[in-house]
Amino acid sequence: MVRVRASNASPMTLDGTNSYVVGGWVVDPGPADPGHLAALRRAAGAGIEGVVLTHSHADHAEGAEALGVPSTLPAEGEEVGPFLAIGTPGHSRDSVCLLAGRACFTGDTVLGRGSVFISPGEGSLSAYLDSLRRLRELDLEVICPGHGPYVWDPRAKLDEYVAHRLERESRLLEALSEGVRGHRELLDRVWDDAPPELRPAAELTLRAHLEKLRQEGRLPPGVG
């Protein structure tokens, strides 16, 4: 396995999108950047047999067509090359994780650093938490994330992710119980640690939390 990082660093992509070469297969070829695609071809050595995606967002999938080989976003339980797809919706409806032995390629479901962006409408916080718990049941040696470093203690990372979301929810419920109703005020209370460049993403994550509470019948009236 070889990791090749794209040069598309940003507050949302951390130090860039991670692509992986496993045998003759590329996981998430990343953006359609000629230099990055050339690096993938070099890493593949004997040639690229196919491309397999964790989800369809452009920073992971855009470069697939330019590689000129079959590309697949597999469904739950589908085997593609050396990978078995595990359905893990939440970050997006089409998100999957890819198992190859005890290595799990997680795309944007688990990052090597920081938390995952959940956008209401496209994503679902309830589904995301279910996906994390499902991954927690697997016997994994390493998580190979779409952004950030390898994760060599997968269960601890997954426990941390679930706890982080539930801690945000607890703080949100506390603010709501005290009568806070405006999105800006809720964001200031519950995501007070979000730097300015990530505040728009934090606001969308707030909306995803509110949508979860609404689905569960736990959202008080007047929030907006």
C-alpha positions as CSV (number, residue, x, y, z in Angstrom):
1,M,0.0,0.0,0.0
2,V,1.3,3.5,-0.9
3,R,-0.3,6.7,0.1
4,V,-0.1,9.7,-2.3
5,R,-1.3,13.0,-1.0
6,A,-2.8,15.6,-3.3
7,S,-1.7,19.2,-3.1
8,N,-5.2,20.6,-2.3
9,A,-4.7,21.6,1.3
10,S,-7.5,23.7,2.9
11,P,-9.3,24.0,6.2
12,M,-11.7,21.4,5.0
13,T,-9.2,19.0,3.4
14,L,-6.5,19.4,6.1
15,D,-3.1,18.8,4.4
16,G,-4.7,17.4,1.2
17,T,-6.7,14.4,-0.1
18,N,-5.1,11.1,0.6
19,S,-5.1,8.7,-2.4
20,Y,-3.9,5.1,-1.9
21,V,-2.5,2.5,-4.3
22,V,-3.2,-1.1,-3.2
23,G,-1.8,-3.6,-5.7
24,G,-3.1,-2.3,-9.1
25,W,-6.0,-0.3,-7.5
26,V,-6.3,3.3,-6.6
27,V,-8.6,4.4,-3.7
28,D,-9.9,7.9,-4.2
29,P,-7.8,9.4,-7.0
30,G,-8.5,12.9,-5.6
31,P,-8.7,16.1,-7.7
32,A,-8.0,16.2,-11.4
33,D,-4.5,17.6,-10.8
34,P,-2.0,16.4,-13.4
35,G,0.9,16.3,-11.0
36,H,-1.1,14.2,-8.5
37,L,-2.3,11.8,-11.2
38,A,1.2,11.4,-12.5
39,A,2.3,10.5,-8.9
40,L,-0.4,7.9,-8.7
41,R,0.8,6.3,-12.0
42,R,4.3,6.2,-10.7
43,A,3.2,4.6,-7.4
44,A,1.3,2.0,-9.3
45,G,4.4,0.9,-11.1
46,A,3.1,-1.9,-13.4
47,G,-0.1,0.0,-14.1
48,I,-3.5,0.8,-12.7
49,E,-6.2,-1.9,-12.9
50,G,-9.1,0.1,-11.6
51,V,-10.3,2.9,-9.3
52,V,-12.5,2.5,-6.3
53,L,-14.2,5.4,-4.5
54,T,-15.3,6.0,-0.9
55,H,-17.8,8.6,-2.1
56,S,-18.5,11.0,-4.9
57,H,-17.2,14.3,-3.6
58,A,-14.9,16.0,-6.1
59,D,-11.9,16.3,-3.9
60,H,-11.9,12.4,-3.8
61,A,-13.4,11.4,-7.1
62,E,-12.7,14.1,-9.7
63,G,-9.4,12.5,-11.0
64,A,-11.0,9.1,-11.7
65,E,-11.9,9.7,-15.4
66,A,-8.4,11.1,-16.3
67,L,-6.8,7.8,-15.2
68,G,-8.5,6.0,-18.1
69,V,-9.5,2.9,-16.2
70,P,-12.8,1.5,-14.8
71,S,-14.0,3.4,-11.7
72,T,-16.5,2.2,-9.2
73,L,-18.3,3.5,-6.2
74,P,-19.4,0.2,-4.7
75,A,-22.5,-0.5,-2.8
76,E,-22.8,-2.2,0.6
77,G,-21.4,-5.7,0.5
78,E,-19.9,-5.4,-3.0
79,E,-16.4,-6.7,-3.6
80,V,-14.2,-4.7,-5.9
81,G,-10.6,-5.8,-6.5
82,P,-9.1,-6.5,-3.0
83,F,-11.8,-4.5,-1.3
84,L,-15.1,-5.2,0.5
85,A,-17.5,-2.2,0.7
86,I,-19.1,-1.4,4.0
87,G,-22.0,1.1,3.7
88,T,-21.3,4.1,6.0
89,P,-23.7,6.9,5.2
90,G,-23.6,10.1,7.2
91,H,-21.0,12.4,5.7
92,S,-22.8,11.8,2.4
93,R,-25.6,9.4,1.4
94,D,-23.2,7.4,-0.8
95,S,-20.3,7.1,1.6
96,V,-18.7,3.6,2.0
97,C,-15.6,2.4,3.7
98,L,-13.4,-0.2,2.0
99,L,-11.9,-3.1,3.8
100,A,-8.7,-4.8,2.6
101,G,-7.8,-7.3,5.3
102,R,-7.6,-5.4,8.6
103,A,-7.0,-2.0,6.8
104,C,-10.1,0.2,6.4
105,F,-10.1,3.1,3.9
106,T,-12.6,5.5,5.3
107,G,-12.7,8.5,2.9
108,D,-14.4,11.3,4.9
109,T,-16.2,9.0,7.4
110,V,-13.1,9.1,9.7
111,L,-10.3,11.6,9.4
112,G,-6.8,11.2,10.7
113,R,-7.1,14.5,12.5
114,G,-10.1,16.6,13.5
115,S,-13.8,15.9,13.1
116,V,-15.9,15.1,10.0
117,F,-18.2,17.7,8.4
118,I,-21.9,16.7,8.3
119,S,-24.1,18.8,6.1
120,P,-27.9,18.6,6.6
121,G,-29.8,17.4,3.6
122,E,-26.8,15.7,2.0
123,G,-25.6,14.1,5.2
124,S,-27.3,12.7,8.3
125,L,-25.9,12.8,11.8
126,S,-28.1,9.9,13.0
127,A,-26.8,7.7,10.1
128,Y,-23.3,8.9,10.8
129,L,-23.3,7.8,14.4
130,D,-24.7,4.4,13.3
131,S,-21.9,4.1,10.8
132,L,-19.3,4.8,13.4
133,R,-20.7,2.2,15.7
134,R,-20.7,-0.3,12.9
135,L,-17.0,0.3,12.2
136,R,-16.3,0.0,15.9
137,E,-17.4,-3.6,15.8
138,L,-14.8,-4.5,13.2
139,D,-11.4,-5.9,14.1
140,L,-9.2,-3.3,12.4
141,E,-5.5,-2.8,12.5
142,V,-5.4,0.6,10.8
143,I,-7.7,3.3,9.4
144,C,-6.5,4.9,6.2
145,P,-8.4,8.2,6.1
146,G,-9.2,10.5,3.3
147,H,-7.4,13.3,5.0
148,G,-4.7,13.4,7.7
149,P,-2.4,10.7,9.1
150,Y,-3.0,6.9,9.5
151,V,-4.9,5.9,12.6
152,W,-3.2,3.0,14.4
153,D,-5.7,2.7,17.2
154,P,-9.0,2.5,15.3
155,R,-11.3,1.6,18.2
156,A,-10.0,4.5,20.3
157,K,-10.5,6.9,17.4
158,L,-14.0,5.7,16.8
159,D,-14.9,5.9,20.5
160,E,-13.5,9.5,20.5
161,Y,-15.6,10.3,17.4
162,V,-18.9,9.1,19.0
163,A,-18.1,10.8,22.3
164,H,-17.3,14.0,20.5
165,R,-20.7,14.1,18.7
166,L,-22.6,13.2,21.9
167,E,-20.7,15.9,23.9
168,R,-21.7,18.5,21.3
169,E,-25.3,17.2,21.5
170,S,-25.3,17.5,25.3
171,R,-24.0,21.0,25.2
172,L,-26.6,21.9,22.5
173,L,-29.5,20.4,24.6
174,E,-28.2,22.4,27.6
175,A,-28.3,25.6,25.7
176,L,-31.8,24.9,24.3
177,S,-33.0,24.0,27.8
178,E,-31.8,27.5,28.9
179,G,-33.9,29.1,26.2
180,V,-31.3,29.8,23.6
181,R,-33.0,29.6,20.2
182,G,-31.1,31.6,17.5
183,H,-28.6,29.8,15.4
184,R,-25.9,32.4,15.9
185,E,-26.3,32.2,19.7
186,L,-26.3,28.4,19.7
187,L,-23.2,28.4,17.5
188,D,-21.4,30.7,19.9
189,R,-22.3,28.5,22.9
190,V,-21.7,25.1,21.5
191,W,-19.0,25.6,18.8
192,D,-17.1,28.3,20.6
193,D,-13.9,26.5,19.7
194,A,-14.4,26.8,16.0
195,P,-11.8,29.0,14.3
196,P,-13.2,31.7,12.0
197,E,-12.4,29.8,8.8
198,L,-14.4,26.8,10.0
199,R,-17.4,28.7,11.4
200,P,-19.5,28.2,8.2
201,A,-18.9,24.4,8.4
202,A,-19.7,24.5,12.1
203,E,-23.0,26.3,11.4
204,L,-24.0,23.5,8.9
205,T,-23.0,20.9,11.5
206,L,-25.2,22.7,14.0
207,R,-28.1,22.4,11.5
208,A,-27.3,18.7,11.2
209,H,-27.5,18.3,15.0
210,L,-30.8,20.2,15.1
211,E,-32.2,18.0,12.3
212,K,-31.3,14.9,14.4
213,L,-33.1,16.3,17.4
214,R,-36.1,17.2,15.3
215,Q,-36.3,13.7,13.9
216,E,-36.2,12.3,17.4
217,G,-38.9,14.7,18.7
218,R,-36.4,16.4,21.1
219,L,-36.2,19.9,19.4
220,P,-38.1,22.6,21.2
221,P,-40.2,25.1,19.2
222,G,-38.9,28.4,18.1
223,V,-35.4,27.4,17.0
224,G,-34.3,29.4,14.0
